[in-house]
Amino acid sequence: MKKKIMYTDEPINARVIENFLPSPDDLIFKEKRTKVTLTLSQKSLDFFKNAAKKHGASYQAMIRRLIDYYVVNQRV
């Protein structure tokens, strides 16, 4: 860095904001769930289980998110 930074004694107009972050309870996404029985092909199940293991996730959560994503992106 060839150019030197010159600091001045200009006043800083700042204020402290207390507790501006949401609580951990507000960060948890809660949505009502309903259990269903779903029969998948072995090939599909193997795909989700392998992908989940690779990413350290739950294969059931991956399937749930995939279906949720599909629903949100439908134009009905």
C-alpha positions in Angstrom: 0.0 0.0 0.0 1.8 3.1 -1.2 -0.8 5.7 -0.3 -1.0 6.6 3.5 -4.3 7.0 5.2 -4.7 10.3 7.0 -6.9 10.2 10.1 -8.7 13.2 11.5 -10.4 14.0 14.7 -13.8 14.5 13.1 -16.8 13.6 15.4 -18.6 10.3 14.7 -22.4 10.5 14.9 -23.1 7.0 16.2 -25.4 5.4 18.8 -25.6 2.0 20.4 -28.6 -0.1 19.5 -29.4 -2.6 22.2 -30.8 -6.0 21.4 -31.4 -5.4 17.7 -31.0 -9.1 16.7 -34.1 -11.4 16.9 -34.2 -14.0 19.6 -33.2 -17.6 18.7 -36.9 -18.6 19.0 -37.8 -16.1 16.3 -35.2 -17.7 14.0 -36.7 -21.1 14.1 -39.0 -21.7 11.1 -42.0 -23.6 12.4 -44.6 -25.0 10.1 -47.3 -27.5 10.7 -46.4 -30.9 9.4 -48.5 -33.9 8.5 -47.1 -37.4 8.3 -47.8 -39.3 5.1 -46.7 -42.6 3.7 -44.8 -42.3 0.5 -43.6 -45.2 -1.6 -40.5 -44.3 -3.7 -38.5 -46.3 -6.2 -35.4 -47.8 -4.8 -33.3 -45.7 -7.2 -34.9 -42.5 -5.9 -34.5 -43.5 -2.3 -30.8 -44.4 -2.9 -30.2 -41.1 -4.5 -31.6 -39.1 -1.6 -29.9 -41.2 1.0 -26.5 -40.9 -0.7 -26.9 -37.1 -1.2 -28.0 -36.7 2.4 -25.0 -38.7 3.7 -22.6 -36.7 1.5 -24.0 -33.4 2.9 -24.6 -34.6 6.5 -28.3 -34.0 6.2 -31.5 -36.0 6.6 -32.8 -37.6 3.4 -36.4 -37.1 4.6 -35.8 -33.3 5.1 -34.3 -33.2 1.6 -37.4 -34.8 0.1 -39.6 -32.4 2.2 -37.7 -29.4 1.0 -37.9 -30.5 -2.6 -41.6 -30.9 -2.4 -42.0 -27.5 -0.7 -39.8 -25.9 -3.3 -42.0 -27.4 -6.1 -45.2 -26.2 -4.4 -43.9 -22.6 -4.0 -42.9 -22.4 -7.6 -46.1 -23.6 -9.1 -48.2 -21.0 -10.9 -51.8 -22.0 -10.2 
